[in-house]
Amino acid sequence: MRVITLRSAGASCIVDEDAGARIASLAIDSHEMLVTSATDGLGWGCYAMVPYAGRVRHGRLVFDGREHLLPLRLPPHAIHGSVFEKPWTIEESDATRCRLATELQPNWPFGGRVEHSIELFDDHLTMRLAVTAEETMPVQVGWHPWFVKPTSRQLEFRTIHPRDDDGIASLIGEKGDVGPDGTNDDCFADPDGILTLTIEGHVLSLTSSCGFWVVYDQPEHATCVEPQSGPPDGVNSDPFVLGSGRRLTHHFTISWDAGRS
């Protein structure tokens, strides 16, 4: 395992370059904020979802009149992109920041490259994803953080995108909010205030340039609050088309209180 350790006053962050350039650990005052292990790559850390986020129905991508079949990582669907389990290359790093990169292929039908930049400050961690297309293609980005189950949370949204029998969100949103803990695997939009989780007495605030959020809180040990630039299966239902040579960027920041709550 090849890792990069970033440190600031009171916090540390470990980035695993072999496991999809994911945040393998985020510790504040020596308290771990993330689930740090699981039986497979879907269930731990905080990883980049590129070039699609969430499920793609039956692994079927249709673009520009052609059908492409994606690997069924969570049968019967494809899920979470093509790069979250593959090794990345370190482009640069120092004591508080790093930038890693990888290619979108082979498990994506279009040529392209993604960079993940991570910077640790005394009171926040900022991640940035930048996708550059080598040919015109649909693309989404997002992050999948597995937070240790919080003792309290404030997750309020104005819009829910109801899921169907396949567990895939509708493109059409309606008025709705997060249900009780343990009941959600749903896509939301329009946060009503800052999204927060309290873990080990620290209040984490979550902000992103992405317009959609998936809340998955069904596991007893974890809660996932996932910013995404489009809804699940959005590469089919409402694709953002990135032209050849063009770049898409988004960011995700986890901030925390300077002291304990």
KAJO-V105926 format. One record per helix or strand. SS is the DSSP state (H for helix, E for strand). FROM is the first residue (numbers start at 0). TO is the last residue. If there is no record, write none. Layout:
SS/FROM/TO + SS/FROM/TO
This chain:
E/2/7 + E/10/15 + E/21/27 + E/30/31 + E/33/33 + E/45/50 + E/54/55 + H/56/58 + E/59/62 + E/65/68 + E/73/73 + E/76/78 + E/80/80 + E/88/92 + E/96/102 + E/111/119 + E/123/132 + E/136/137 + E/139/147 + E/151/153 + E/156/160 + E/162/162 + E/168/168 + E/173/174 + E/184/190 + E/194/198 + E/201/207 + E/211/215 + E/221/227 + H/233/236 + E/240/241 + E/246/255
